[in-house]
């Protein structure tokens, strides 16, 4: 961890002082020597000119070993917010240098992978915040330190990380379907099979089915229920009553002097205002601005084409024609309606960070 801390401490200082991109670039090249790379040996190459089409390209930093390209690094100001154009630029440098992996260093460090024929854009494999004692930073150091560096090893690492991210995305889809009620029959069938095999099979299948038909099963995300806002009520096995687990919070919010809005309309108003003020943002950039974990289960925003008919029917997203939004790259998307008193605070904090006025009304 000490090597990572030494490497990133100067980058953190640059971020706090909001240094220029040129000065940040100099510091990064200097800090690469902490990882064992030497400029005097020609291993840290500053804006080397590479033939490209009818002209030349100049990647910010190319790391070489024995004259062979090992890594390409794109540098932006530490106060910068990464754009799609910059990711595409990094990809072009990766391909010119015949490398599958490239590194972006700006407001954070991000490792990108070139899926080649599978994608026209680089795939984000690993994002590392500029923080002391960051475990992801320690792992990055293990990958790019000179004495242990291996191009094939970092490619395999990226492929594994991308596979993990894809698996997690699939699990999130399943989780959302569970919460939406799509798996109610599956849950009922599992309980039936469990009871048929329990205690020497003392229940008949008909008895179990009659009992289960009197119940309604609902999966609720943990982050949607808090000790302050929930009451757990035991339900008799044969009770036909469906109990609510949540005590509803009716707080409304005003944005910049607007009428007081319920949580779903308030969240929609924030996303709508941000997209209006930033019409150049692509959908993947908006996902970074409004990360899924702010909401918890549904994600803050979702592409319209990925919203299921069941989710539309259950009004999990604001999908009326006047509520549908569109990003700069033409992606239509909707904002989730599923907010709690806790998760909406992420949107409140975001609005305040933008200098917008937020007033709650309970």
DRENDO-1510 file (C-alpha; in Angstrom, 1 decimal, always signed):
<recs>
REC; n; res; u; v; w
REC; 1; UNK; +0.0; +0.0; +0.0 .
REC; 2; UNK; +2.9; +2.4; +0.7 .
REC; 3; UNK; +3.9; +2.5; -3.0 .
REC; 4; UNK; +0.3; +3.5; -4.0 .
REC; 5; UNK; +0.1; +6.1; -1.3 .
REC; 6; UNK; +3.4; +7.6; -2.4 .
REC; 7; UNK; +2.3; +7.5; -6.1 .
REC; 8; UNK; -1.1; +9.1; -5.5 .
REC; 9; UNK; -0.3; +11.6; -2.7 .
REC; 10; UNK; +1.1; +14.1; -5.2 .
REC; 11; UNK; -1.8; +13.6; -7.5 .
REC; 12; UNK; -4.2; +14.3; -4.6 .
REC; 13; UNK; -2.3; +17.5; -3.9 .
REC; 14; UNK; -2.6; +18.5; -7.5 .
REC; 15; UNK; -6.3; +17.9; -7.4 .
REC; 16; UNK; -6.7; +20.0; -4.2 .
REC; 17; UNK; -4.7; +22.9; -5.8 .
REC; 18; UNK; -6.4; +22.5; -9.1 .
REC; 19; UNK; -3.2; +22.7; -11.0 .
REC; 20; UNK; -3.0; +23.1; -14.8 .
REC; 21; UNK; -3.1; +20.1; -17.1 .
REC; 22; UNK; +0.6; +20.7; -18.1 .
REC; 23; UNK; +1.7; +20.7; -14.5 .
REC; 24; UNK; -0.4; +17.6; -13.7 .
REC; 25; UNK; +1.3; +15.9; -16.6 .
REC; 26; UNK; +4.7; +16.7; -15.3 .
REC; 27; UNK; +3.8; +15.4; -11.8 .
REC; 28; UNK; +2.4; +12.1; -13.3 .
REC; 29; UNK; +5.6; +11.5; -15.3 .
REC; 30; UNK; +7.6; +12.2; -12.2 .
REC; 31; UNK; +5.5; +9.8; -10.1 .
REC; 32; UNK; +5.8; +7.0; -12.6 .
REC; 33; UNK; +9.5; +6.8; -11.5 .
REC; 34; UNK; +8.1; +5.7; -8.1 .
REC; 35; UNK; +6.8; +2.6; -9.9 .
REC; 36; UNK; +10.3; +1.9; -11.3 .
REC; 37; UNK; +9.9; +3.4; -14.8 .
REC; 38; UNK; +12.9; +5.6; -15.9 .
REC; 39; UNK; +12.7; +8.5; -18.3 .
REC; 40; UNK; +16.4; +8.6; -19.0 .
REC; 41; UNK; +16.2; +5.0; -20.3 .
REC; 42; UNK; +13.5; +6.1; -22.8 .
REC; 43; UNK; +10.8; +4.2; -20.8 .
REC; 44; UNK; +8.6; +7.3; -20.1 .
REC; 45; UNK; +8.0; +9.0; -23.5 .
REC; 46; UNK; +6.4; +12.5; -23.5 .
REC; 47; UNK; +4.1; +13.2; -26.4 .
REC; 48; UNK; +5.9; +11.0; -28.9 .
REC; 49; UNK; +4.9; +11.6; -32.4 .
REC; 50; UNK; +3.2; +8.6; -34.1 .
REC; 51; UNK; +2.3; +8.6; -37.8 .
REC; 52; UNK; -1.5; +8.6; -38.2 .
REC; 53; UNK; -3.2; +9.0; -41.5 .
REC; 54; UNK; -1.8; +12.0; -43.2 .
REC; 55; UNK; -0.4; +13.5; -40.0 .
REC; 56; UNK; +0.8; +12.6; -36.5 .
REC; 57; UNK; -0.8; +11.7; -33.2 .
REC; 58; UNK; +0.9; +12.6; -29.9 .
REC; 59; UNK; -0.3; +10.4; -26.9 .
REC; 60; UNK; +0.4; +12.2; -23.6 .
REC; 61; UNK; +2.5; +9.4; -22.2 .
REC; 62; UNK; +3.7; +6.1; -23.7 .
REC; 63; UNK; +5.5; +3.6; -21.3 .
REC; 64; UNK; +8.1; +1.4; -23.0 .
REC; 65; UNK; +10.3; -1.4; -22.0 .
REC; 66; UNK; +13.3; -2.3; -24.3 .
REC; 67; UNK; +11.8; +0.0; -26.9 .
REC; 68; UNK; +8.5; -1.8; -27.0 .
REC; 69; UNK; +5.2; -0.1; -26.2 .
REC; 70; UNK; +3.7; -1.3; -22.9 .
REC; 71; UNK; +1.1; +1.3; -21.8 .
REC; 72; UNK; -0.4; +4.5; -23.1 .
REC; 73; UNK; -1.7; +7.1; -20.7 .
REC; 74; UNK; -4.1; +10.0; -21.4 .
REC; 75; UNK; -3.8; +12.9; -19.0 .
REC; 76; UNK; -6.5; +15.6; -18.2 .
REC; 77; UNK; -6.7; +18.2; -15.5 .
REC; 78; UNK; -7.5; +16.8; -12.0 .
REC; 79; UNK; -10.7; +19.0; -11.9 .
REC; 80; UNK; -11.7; +17.7; -15.3 .
REC; 81; UNK; -14.9; +15.6; -16.0 .
REC; 82; UNK; -14.2; +12.8; -18.5 .
REC; 83; UNK; -16.0; +13.0; -21.8 .
REC; 84; UNK; -16.8; +10.4; -24.5 .
REC; 85; UNK; -14.5; +12.2; -27.0 .
REC; 86; UNK; -11.6; +11.7; -24.7 .
REC; 87; UNK; -12.3; +8.0; -24.3 .
REC; 88; UNK; -12.4; +7.7; -28.0 .
REC; 89; UNK; -9.1; +9.6; -28.3 .
REC; 90; UNK; -7.5; +7.2; -25.8 .
REC; 91; UNK; -8.8; +4.3; -27.8 .
REC; 92; UNK; -7.2; +5.7; -31.0 .
REC; 93; UNK; -3.9; +6.0; -29.2 .
REC; 94; UNK; -4.2; +2.4; -27.9 .
REC; 95; UNK; -4.7; +1.1; -31.4 .
REC; 96; UNK; -1.9; +3.2; -32.9 .
REC; 97; UNK; +0.4; +1.8; -30.2 .
REC; 98; UNK; -1.1; -1.7; -30.8 .
REC; 99; UNK; -2.1; -2.0; -27.1 .
REC; 100; UNK; -5.2; -3.6; -25.7 .
REC; 101; UNK; -5.1; -1.5; -22.5 .
REC; 102; UNK; -4.9; +2.3; -21.9 .
REC; 103; UNK; -5.0; +4.4; -18.8 .
REC; 104; UNK; -6.9; +7.7; -18.2 .
REC; 105; UNK; -5.6; +9.9; -15.4 .
REC; 106; UNK; -7.6; +13.0; -14.5 .
REC; 107; UNK; -10.1; +13.5; -11.7 .
REC; 108; UNK; -9.6; +9.7; -11.1 .
REC; 109; UNK; -7.7; +6.9; -12.6 .
REC; 110; UNK; -9.5; +4.6; -15.1 .
REC; 111; UNK; -8.2; +1.5; -16.9 .
REC; 112; UNK; -9.8; +1.0; -20.4 .
REC; 113; UNK; -9.8; -2.2; -22.5 .
REC; 114; UNK; -10.0; -2.4; -26.3 .
REC; 115; UNK; -12.6; -5.1; -27.2 .
REC; 116; UNK; -11.5; -4.6; -30.8 .
REC; 117; UNK; -14.1; -6.0; -33.3 .
REC; 118; UNK; -16.7; -6.2; -30.5 .
REC; 119; UNK; -16.9; -2.5; -29.8 .
REC; 120; UNK; -16.1; +0.9; -31.4 .
REC; 121; UNK; -15.5; +2.4; -27.9 .
REC; 122; UNK; -13.1; +1.4; -25.1 .
REC; 123; UNK; -14.6; -0.6; -22.2 .
REC; 124; UNK; -14.1; +0.7; -18.7 .
REC; 125; UNK; -12.6; -2.1; -16.7 .
REC; 126; UNK; -11.4; -0.5; -13.5 .
REC; 127; UNK; -11.9; +2.9; -11.8 .
REC; 128; UNK; -9.7; +4.0; -9.0 .
REC; 129; UNK; -10.5; +7.1; -6.9 .
REC; 130; UNK; -7.5; +9.3; -5.9 .
REC; 131; UNK; -7.5; +8.3; -2.2 .
REC; 132; UNK; -4.8; +7.2; +0.3 .
REC; 133; UNK; -5.0; +3.6; +1.4 .
REC; 134; UNK; -7.3; +2.7; -1.5 .
REC; 135; UNK; -7.3; -1.1; -2.1 .
REC; 136; UNK; -8.1; -0.7; -5.8 .
REC; 137; UNK; -5.1; +1.7; -6.1 .
REC; 138; UNK; -2.9; -1.0; -4.4 .
REC; 139; UNK; -4.0; -3.5; -7.1 .
REC; 140; UNK; -3.3; -1.0; -9.9 .
REC; 141; UNK; +0.3; -0.6; -8.6 .
REC; 142; UNK; +0.7; -4.4; -8.6 .
REC; 143; UNK; -0.3; -4.4; -12.2 .
REC; 144; UNK; +1.8; -1.5; -13.6 .
REC; 145; UNK; +4.9; -1.5; -11.4 .
REC; 146; UNK; +7.9; -2.0; -13.7 .
REC; 147; UNK; +9.5; -5.0; -12.1 .
REC; 148; UNK; +6.2; -7.0; -12.4 .
REC; 149; UNK; +4.7; -5.5; -15.5 .
REC; 150; UNK; +3.4; -7.9; -18.1 .
REC; 151; UNK; +1.1; -6.8; -21.0 .
REC; 152; UNK; -0.7; -10.1; -21.1 .
REC; 153; UNK; -1.3; -10.1; -17.4 .
REC; 154; UNK; -3.0; -6.7; -17.4 .
REC; 155; UNK; -5.1; -7.7; -20.4 .
REC; 156; UNK; -6.3; -10.8; -18.6 .
REC; 157; UNK; -7.1; -8.7; -15.5 .
REC; 158; UNK; -9.2; -6.3; -17.6 .
REC; 159; UNK; -11.1; -9.2; -19.2 .
REC; 160; UNK; -11.8; -10.7; -15.8 .
REC; 161; UNK; -13.0; -7.4; -14.4 .
REC; 162; UNK; -15.3; -6.7; -17.4 .
REC; 163; UNK; -16.7; -10.2; -17.0 .
REC; 164; UNK; -17.4; -9.5; -13.3 .
REC; 165; UNK; -19.1; -6.2; -14.2 .
REC; 166; UNK; -21.3; -8.0; -16.8 .
REC; 167; UNK; -22.2; -10.6; -14.3 .
REC; 168; UNK; -23.1; -8.0; -11.7 .
REC; 169; UNK; -25.2; -6.2; -14.3 .
REC; 170; UNK; -27.1; -9.4; -15.0 .
REC; 171; UNK; -27.6; -10.0; -11.2 .
REC; 172; UNK; -29.0; -6.4; -10.9 .
REC; 173; UNK; -31.5; -7.1; -13.7 .
REC; 174; UNK; -32.6; -10.3; -11.8 .
REC; 175; UNK; -32.8; -8.3; -8.5 .
REC; 176; UNK; -35.0; -5.7; -10.2 .
REC; 177; UNK; -37.3; -8.3; -11.5 .
REC; 178; UNK; -37.5; -9.9; -8.1 .
REC; 179; UNK; -38.5; -6.5; -6.6 .
REC; 180; UNK; -41.0; -5.8; -9.4 .
REC; 181; UNK; -42.9; -9.0; -8.5 .
REC; 182; UNK; -42.0; -11.0; -11.6 .
REC; 183; UNK; -40.8; -13.9; -9.6 .
REC; 184; UNK; -43.9; -14.3; -7.3 .
REC; 185; UNK; -44.8; -17.7; -8.9 .
REC; 186; UNK; -41.3; -18.9; -8.5 .
REC; 187; UNK; -41.2; -18.0; -4.8 .
REC; 188; UNK; -44.5; -19.7; -4.3 .
REC; 189; UNK; -43.3; -22.9; -6.1 .
REC; 190; UNK; -40.1; -23.0; -4.0 .
REC; 191; UNK; -42.1; -22.8; -0.8 .
REC; 192; UNK; -44.4; -25.5; -2.0 .
REC; 193; UNK; -41.6; -27.9; -2.8 .
REC; 194; UNK; -40.0; -27.1; +0.6 .
REC; 195; UNK; -43.2; -27.8; +2.5 .
REC; 196; UNK; -43.8; -31.0; +0.6 .
REC; 197; UNK; -40.5; -32.4; +1.8 .
REC; 198; UNK; -40.8; -31.1; +5.3 .
REC; 199; UNK; -41.6; -33.2; +8.4 .
REC; 200; UNK; -42.3; -36.4; +6.6 .
REC; 201; UNK; -44.6; -34.8; +4.0 .
REC; 202; UNK; -47.4; -34.1; +6.5 .
REC; 203; UNK; -49.1; -31.6; +4.2 .
REC; 204; UNK; -50.9; -32.5; +1.0 .
REC; 205; UNK; -50.1; -30.6; -2.2 .
REC; 206; UNK; -53.7; -29.3; -2.3 .
REC; 207; UNK; -53.4; -28.0; +1.3 .
REC; 208; UNK; -50.2; -26.2; +0.5 .
REC; 209; UNK; -51.5; -24.6; -2.7 .
REC; 210; UNK; -54.7; -23.4; -0.9 .
REC; 211; UNK; -52.5; -21.8; +1.8 .
REC; 212; UNK; -50.2; -20.2; -0.7 .
REC; 213; UNK; -53.1; -18.8; -2.7 .
REC; 214; UNK; -54.1; -16.8; +0.4 .
REC; 215; UNK; -50.7; -15.1; +0.5 .
REC; 216; UNK; -49.0; -12.4; -1.6 .
REC; 217; UNK; -45.2; -12.4; -1.8 .
REC; 218; UNK; -43.3; -9.2; -2.2 .
REC; 219; UNK; -39.5; -8.8; -2.4 .
REC; 220; UNK; -38.4; -5.4; -0.9 .
REC; 221; UNK; -34.9; -4.0; -1.2 .
REC; 222; UNK; -33.1; -3.6; +2.1 .
REC; 223; UNK; -32.2; +0.0; +1.4 .
REC; 224; UNK; -35.9; +0.7; +0.9 .
REC; 225; UNK; -36.7; -0.2; +4.5 .
REC; 226; UNK; -35.1; +1.4; +7.6 .
REC; 227; UNK; -35.7; +0.9; +11.3 .
REC; 228; UNK; -37.2; +4.3; +11.5 .
REC; 229; UNK; -39.7; +3.8; +8.6 .
REC; 230; UNK; -40.6; +0.2; +8.8 .
REC; 231; UNK; -42.8; -2.0; +11.0 .
REC; 232; UNK; -42.5; -5.8; +10.7 .
REC; 233; UNK; -45.8; -7.5; +11.4 .
REC; 234; UNK; -46.0; -11.4; +11.7 .
REC; 235; UNK; -48.5; -12.9; +9.2 .
REC; 236; UNK; -50.5; -16.0; +10.2 .
REC; 237; UNK; -49.9; -18.8; +7.7 .
REC; 238; UNK; -53.5; -18.9; +6.6 .
REC; 239; UNK; -54.1; -15.1; +6.9 .
REC; 240; UNK; -55.6; -13.6; +3.8 .
REC; 241; UNK; -54.4; -10.1; +4.8 .
REC; 242; UNK; -51.5; -8.4; +3.0 .
REC; 243; UNK; -49.6; -6.1; +5.3 .
REC; 244; UNK; -47.6; -3.1; +4.3 .
REC; 245; UNK; -44.0; -3.3; +5.5 .
REC; 246; UNK; -43.2; +0.4; +5.0 .
REC; 247; UNK; -44.7; +3.4; +6.8 .
REC; 248; UNK; -44.9; +5.8; +3.9 .
REC; 249; UNK; -43.0; +9.1; +4.1 .
REC; 250; UNK; -44.8; +11.9; +2.5 .
REC; 251; UNK; -42.1; +14.6; +2.4 .
REC; 252; UNK; -42.2; +16.8; -0.7 .
REC; 253; UNK; -39.5; +18.9; -2.1 .
REC; 254; UNK; -39.3; +22.3; -3.9 .
REC; 255; UNK; -36.5; +22.8; -6.5 .
REC; 256; UNK; -35.5; +26.4; -7.1 .
REC; 257; UNK; -38.8; +27.8; -5.9 .
REC; 258; UNK; -41.0; +25.3; -7.7 .
REC; 259; UNK; -44.2; +23.8; -6.2 .
REC; 260; UNK; -43.5; +21.1; -3.7 .
REC; 261; UNK; -43.2; +17.8; -5.5 .
REC; 262; UNK; -43.4; +14.2; -4.4 .
REC; 263; UNK; -40.0; +12.3; -4.4 .
REC; 264; UNK; -40.5; +10.8; -7.9 .
REC; 265; UNK; -41.4; +14.1; -9.5 .
REC; 266; UNK; -38.6; +15.8; -7.6 .
REC; 267; UNK; -36.0; +13.3; -8.9 .
REC; 268; UNK; -37.3; +13.7; -12.4 .
REC; 269; UNK; -37.1; +17.5; -12.1 .
REC; 270; UNK; -33.4; +17.3; -11.1 .
REC; 271; UNK; -32.4; +15.0; -14.0 .
REC; 272; UNK; -34.5; +17.1; -16.4 .
REC; 273; UNK; -32.8; +20.3; -15.3 .
REC; 274; UNK; -29.3; +18.8; -15.5 .
REC; 275; UNK; -29.8; +17.5; -19.0 .
REC; 276; UNK; -31.3; +20.9; -20.1 .
REC; 277; UNK; -28.2; +22.7; -18.7 .
REC; 278; UNK; -25.8; +20.1; -20.2 .
REC; 279; UNK; -27.3; +19.2; -23.6 .
REC; 280; UNK; -23.9; +17.8; -24.8 .
REC; 281; UNK; -24.0; +14.9; -22.4 .
REC; 282; UNK; -24.2; +11.4; -23.8 .
REC; 283; UNK; -26.2; +8.7; -21.9 .
REC; 284; UNK; -23.1; +6.9; -20.6 .
REC; 285; UNK; -21.9; +10.2; -19.2 .
REC; 286; UNK; -25.3; +10.8; -17.5 .
REC; 287; UNK; -25.0; +7.4; -15.9 .
REC; 288; UNK; -21.7; +8.6; -14.3 .
REC; 289; UNK; -23.4; +11.8; -13.1 .
REC; 290; UNK; -26.4; +9.8; -11.7 .
REC; 291; UNK; -24.9; +6.4; -10.6 .
REC; 292; UNK; -27.2; +3.5; -10.0 .
REC; 293; UNK; -26.2; +3.1; -6.4 .
REC; 294; UNK; -27.8; +6.5; -5.5 .
REC; 295; UNK; -31.2; +4.8; -5.9 .
REC; 296; UNK; -30.3; +1.2; -5.0 .
REC; 297; UNK; -32.3; -1.2; -6.9 .
REC; 298; UNK; -33.8; +0.3; -10.1 .
REC; 299; UNK; -31.0; +2.8; -10.8 .
REC; 300; UNK; -31.7; +6.5; -11.2 .
REC; 301; UNK; -32.1; +6.5; -15.0 .
REC; 302; UNK; -32.6; +3.7; -17.5 .
REC; 303; UNK; -32.7; +3.4; -21.3 .
REC; 304; UNK; -36.4; +3.3; -22.5 .
REC; 305; UNK; -35.7; +0.3; -24.6 .
REC; 306; UNK; -34.5; -1.7; -21.5 .
REC; 307; UNK; -37.6; -1.0; -19.4 .
REC; 308; UNK; -39.8; -4.1; -19.3 .
REC; 309; UNK; -43.6; -3.9; -20.0 .
REC; 310; UNK; -44.1; -5.1; -16.4 .
REC; 311; UNK; -42.1; -2.2; -15.1 .
REC; 312; UNK; -44.1; +0.2; -17.2 .
REC; 313; UNK; -47.3; -1.3; -16.0 .
REC; 314; UNK; -46.2; -1.1; -12.4 .
REC; 315; UNK; -45.0; +2.5; -13.0 .
REC; 316; UNK; -41.5; +1.9; -11.9 .
REC; 317; UNK; -40.3; +4.6; -14.2 .
REC; 318; UNK; -41.7; +7.9; -15.4 .
REC; 319; UNK; -42.5; +6.8; -18.9 .
REC; 320; UNK; -45.3; +9.2; -20.0 .
REC; 321; UNK; -44.5; +11.1; -23.2 .
REC; 322; UNK; -43.8; +14.4; -21.4 .
REC; 323; UNK; -41.4; +12.7; -18.9 .
REC; 324; UNK; -39.2; +10.8; -21.3 .
REC; 325; UNK; -35.8; +12.5; -21.7 .
REC; 326; UNK; -33.2; +12.2; -24.4 .
REC; 327; UNK; -29.4; +12.4; -24.2 .
REC; 328; UNK; -27.0; +14.1; -26.7 .
REC; 329; UNK; -26.4; +10.8; -28.5 .
REC; 330; UNK; -30.1; +10.2; -29.1 .
REC; 331; UNK; -30.8; +7.7; -26.3 .
REC; 332; UNK; -34.3; +8.0; -24.9 .
REC; 333; UNK; -34.4; +7.3; -21.1 .
REC; 334; UNK; -36.6; +7.5; -18.1 .
REC; 335; UNK; -36.1; +8.3; -14.4 .
REC; 336; UNK; -37.2; +5.8; -11.8 .
REC; 337; UNK; -40.2; +6.5; -9.5 .
REC; 338; UNK; -38.9; +4.3; -6.7 .
REC; 339; UNK; -37.5; +6.6; -3.9 .
REC; 340; UNK; -37.3; +6.4; -0.1 .
REC; 341; UNK; -36.6; +9.1; +2.4 .
REC; 342; UNK; -33.0; +7.8; +2.5 .
REC; 343; UNK; -32.2; +7.4; -1.2 .
REC; 344; UNK; -33.8; +10.7; -2.2 .
REC; 345; UNK; -31.1; +12.4; -0.1 .
REC; 346; UNK; -28.6; +11.6; -2.8 .
REC; 347; UNK; -30.6; +13.7; -5.2 .
REC; 348; UNK; -31.0; +16.4; -2.7 .
REC; 349; UNK; -27.3; +16.5; -2.1 .
REC; 350; UNK; -26.6; +16.5; -5.8 .
REC; 351; UNK; -29.0; +19.4; -6.4 .
REC; 352; UNK; -27.3; +21.4; -3.6 .
REC; 353; UNK; -23.9; +20.7; -5.0 .
REC; 354; UNK; -25.0; +22.3; -8.3 .
REC; 355; UNK; -26.0; +25.5; -6.4 .
REC; 356; UNK; -29.7; +24.8; -6.7 .
REC; 357; UNK; -32.2; +25.6; -3.9 .
REC; 358; UNK; -34.0; +22.6; -2.3 .
REC; 359; UNK; -36.7; +23.0; +0.3 .
REC; 360; UNK; -38.4; +20.0; +2.0 .
REC; 361; UNK; -42.0; +20.2; +3.2 .
REC; 362; UNK; -43.2; +17.5; +5.6 .
</recs>
